[in-house]
Structure formats: C-alpha cells, structure tokens
Amino acid sequence: MFKITTQIATDVAPSYLYKLCKHFAKKIPATWADDHLSGMASFEWGTTIFRAAVEGLHIECISPDHASLERLSNVVGQHVELLTRKNPAPIVWSGAEPSHGAA
C-alpha cells in the first residue's frame, strides 16, 4: 500500500470534512463522525481519511499502487479545489511511501 498526505490550512476544517464526506457519500461508501472531526471515503482505487484539527484539514490517501494513488489524489484534490474556490487552498501532497496495514 502507498499513501500521500496533505494539510489544508483553514479554520473551518470540520465544515470542509463534513461537506466532502457528505458529497462523496452520494456515490461511494463514506462516513464521518458526528463531531465532524474525522471521516473516511472508500473509492474503488483506495481510501481517503480526513481529520479536522485546529491547524486545518488533514487528508491521507491510501492506495495499492502508484497509479491508483495518483487517480485518488486527483479526484480528492479536484473536490477540495471546488469546495475552497472562494478562498483557494493550495494542495501540496507529500509522501507516496509504502504504508503497512492501511486500508
């Protein structure tokens, strides 16, 4: 398994997390905590984990191979860009290292 992460600096991370998970839940399995501090979306190509914190929204994408990881990060990134279009949030992915026991 491979993973990449990003941190979106925002003071409305729980709102972003809820909106992303609720949107994804229309087409794929997605869940979120009642407090909107954690969530997960299960795509055909991997899993995305969302965590809201004071410093912003942490997003982790986990996939079985690099091609799936790229596809997953592109889909998630496009949705974050749409969600933050009024206040653009740069998405800088880091990682792509093997992850053991995830997803």
N, C-alpha and C positions, 0 to 999 in steps of 0.2 A: 504494500500500500504506500501511496505517496501523498504528501499533504503540503498545502501552502496556506499562509495566513495573511490577513491584513487588519489594520486598525483604522476605523473611520472616526476622526476626531469630531465629536458632537456632544452637545448637552441634552439631546433628545434621543439617546440610544434606545431606551425601551420602546419608544414610539416607532422608530425605524425597524426594530426587531419584530414587533407585532405586525406592522404593515407588510414586511417582506414575507414572514411566515404565513400570514393570512392569505396573501396573494398566491404564494406557491401552493397552499393547501387546496386551491381550486382545481389543480391538475395533478398533483403528486402528494404522497404522504408527507405531511408537515405538522409539527406540533410546537407549542410554546407554553411556557409556564404562565400561570395566572398573573404573576407579578411582572411579566414581560422582561425578565432578566436573562432568560435562556430559551433557546429554541433550536429546532432541527428540521431540515428538509432532506428527504431521501429521493434523489434523482436516479435515473437509470444508469448514470455514469459515475455515481458516487454520492457522498453525503456532505452536507454543509451544516456546520454547527455555529450558532450565533450566541454571543454572550454580551449583555449590556453591562457597562460599568461607568463609573464617574468619568473616566478618561475618554469614553466613546464606545463604539460598537466593534467588537472583535469578531472576525469571521474566519472560520477554518474550513477549508475544502479538502476532502479526503477521497482519493480515487485509486483504483487498482493499477493504473498505468499513466504515463505522462500525457498521452493523447486525451484520455478521459478527463484528466485533471485540467488540461487546457480548456476543454469544452465546458466543464463545470464552472471554472473561474470566469470564463467569458459570459456565461448565462447569468451568474450571480452578479458580476460586475456591471453588466448592462442594466439589471434591475436596480442596483444601488444608484447608478447614474440617473436613471429615470426618477427615482424617489428623491434624490437630492438636487434635482435640476435647478431649483430656486436658489439654493446655497450649495454649489458644486463641492463635492467632497472627493479629493484625489484618492484613487485606489492604487496602492503600491503593494503588490504581492511579494512575499518573501518565503523562502523555503524550497519546496519540491524535493525534500529529502524523504527517504523511506520512513514509514510510520508503522510501528508494530502494534497489533491488537486493536486497531481502529476500525470503525465502520463495521 
